[in-house]
Amino acid sequence: MRILKDTLSVVVAAIWISISEFARNQFLVKSYWTKHYQDLGLKFPSESVNGAVWGVWSLLFAVFIYFLARKFSLIQTTLLAWFAGFLMMWVVIGNLGVLPYGMLFIAVPLSLLEALIASLVIIRIRMR
């Protein structure tokens, strides 16, 4: 029964993360991405394979949160997950020059909310 709850918690969290990522990046900040890439002389990658890779990222992020949640409180899990999943990624893509900084005003609070809800999902399903 424990394995089923653990697996379900990761799957539900991964689904939440995927939906959150899709909604944020397709409806709220896509214009930032496409304009920034256009200004760099690049085409923003939006092919199906990119969506599939983000699906894998969502699953890996959920698995990471699962392991954090086993050792830390909700707030600690959320902040550690956000730091590792988002902040470090933004530092890297900022260093590469492909991060549109203007979108961070939207992305930071929504990514914190994404990590919080994913952490909460995992903790609540595991505790049942």
C-alpha positions as CSV (number, residue, x, y, z in Angstrom):
1,M,0.0,0.0,0.0
2,R,2.9,2.4,0.8
3,I,4.4,2.0,-2.7
4,L,1.0,2.8,-4.3
5,K,0.7,6.0,-2.2
6,D,4.2,7.0,-2.9
7,T,3.8,6.4,-6.7
8,L,0.4,8.1,-6.7
9,S,1.8,11.2,-4.9
10,V,4.7,11.5,-7.5
11,V,2.3,11.0,-10.5
12,V,-0.2,13.5,-9.2
13,A,2.5,16.1,-8.4
14,A,4.1,15.5,-11.8
15,I,0.7,16.2,-13.5
16,W,0.3,19.4,-11.4
17,I,3.8,20.5,-12.3
18,S,3.2,19.8,-16.0
19,I,-0.1,21.7,-16.1
20,S,1.4,24.6,-14.1
21,E,4.4,24.8,-16.4
22,F,2.3,24.6,-19.6
23,A,-0.2,27.3,-18.4
24,R,2.6,29.6,-17.3
25,N,4.8,29.2,-20.3
26,Q,2.1,29.1,-22.9
27,F,-0.4,31.7,-21.7
28,L,1.5,34.1,-19.4
29,V,5.2,34.3,-20.4
30,K,5.4,32.9,-23.9
31,S,5.6,36.5,-25.4
32,Y,8.7,37.2,-23.2
33,W,10.4,34.0,-24.5
34,T,9.6,34.4,-28.1
35,K,10.5,38.1,-28.3
36,H,13.8,37.5,-26.4
37,Y,14.7,34.6,-28.7
38,Q,13.8,36.7,-31.7
39,D,16.0,39.5,-30.5
40,L,18.8,37.0,-30.2
41,G,18.2,35.9,-33.8
42,L,16.9,32.5,-32.6
43,K,13.6,30.6,-32.9
44,F,12.0,29.8,-29.6
45,P,12.0,25.9,-29.3
46,S,8.3,24.9,-29.1
47,E,8.3,21.6,-31.0
48,S,6.6,18.5,-29.5
49,V,9.9,17.0,-28.5
50,N,10.5,20.1,-26.3
51,G,7.1,19.5,-24.6
52,A,8.1,15.9,-24.0
53,V,11.4,16.9,-22.4
54,W,9.4,19.3,-20.1
55,G,7.2,16.3,-19.2
56,V,10.3,14.4,-18.2
57,W,11.5,17.4,-16.2
58,S,8.2,17.6,-14.4
59,L,8.4,13.9,-13.4
60,L,12.0,14.3,-12.2
61,F,11.1,17.4,-10.3
62,A,8.2,15.5,-8.6
63,V,10.6,12.7,-7.7
64,F,13.0,15.2,-6.2
65,I,10.3,16.8,-4.2
66,Y,9.2,13.3,-3.0
67,F,12.6,12.6,-1.6
68,L,12.8,16.1,0.0
69,A,9.4,15.6,1.6
70,R,10.5,12.5,3.4
71,K,13.1,14.5,5.4
72,F,11.9,18.1,5.5
73,S,8.8,20.1,6.5
74,L,6.5,21.5,3.9
75,I,8.1,24.9,3.8
76,Q,11.6,23.5,3.8
77,T,10.7,21.0,1.0
78,T,9.1,23.8,-1.1
79,L,12.0,26.2,-0.7
80,L,14.7,23.5,-1.4
81,A,12.8,22.2,-4.4
82,W,12.3,25.7,-5.8
83,F,15.9,26.6,-5.3
84,A,17.1,23.4,-7.1
85,G,14.4,23.3,-9.7
86,F,14.0,26.9,-10.7
87,L,16.6,29.3,-9.2
88,M,19.6,27.2,-10.3
89,M,18.0,26.7,-13.8
90,W,17.5,30.5,-14.2
91,V,21.1,31.2,-13.2
92,V,22.3,28.8,-15.8
93,I,20.1,30.0,-18.7
94,G,20.8,33.6,-17.6
95,N,24.5,32.9,-17.8
96,L,23.9,31.5,-21.3
97,G,22.1,34.7,-22.3
98,V,18.7,33.1,-23.1
99,L,16.7,34.1,-20.0
100,P,14.2,36.9,-20.5
101,Y,14.6,38.6,-17.2
102,G,11.3,40.5,-17.5
103,M,9.3,37.4,-17.2
104,L,10.7,36.7,-13.7
105,F,8.2,39.1,-12.1
106,I,5.5,36.5,-13.2
107,A,7.6,33.3,-13.0
108,V,9.1,33.7,-9.5
109,P,5.8,33.8,-7.6
110,L,4.1,31.2,-9.8
111,S,7.0,28.8,-9.6
112,L,7.1,29.1,-5.8
113,L,3.3,28.3,-5.9
114,E,4.0,25.4,-8.2
115,A,6.6,24.0,-5.8
116,L,4.4,24.5,-2.8
117,I,1.4,22.8,-4.3
118,A,3.5,19.9,-5.6
119,S,5.1,19.5,-2.1
120,L,1.7,19.7,-0.5
121,V,0.3,17.0,-2.9
122,I,3.1,14.7,-2.1
123,I,2.9,15.2,1.6
124,R,-0.9,14.8,1.8
125,I,-1.2,11.7,-0.3
126,R,1.7,10.0,1.5
127,M,0.2,10.8,4.9
128,R,-3.2,9.3,4.0
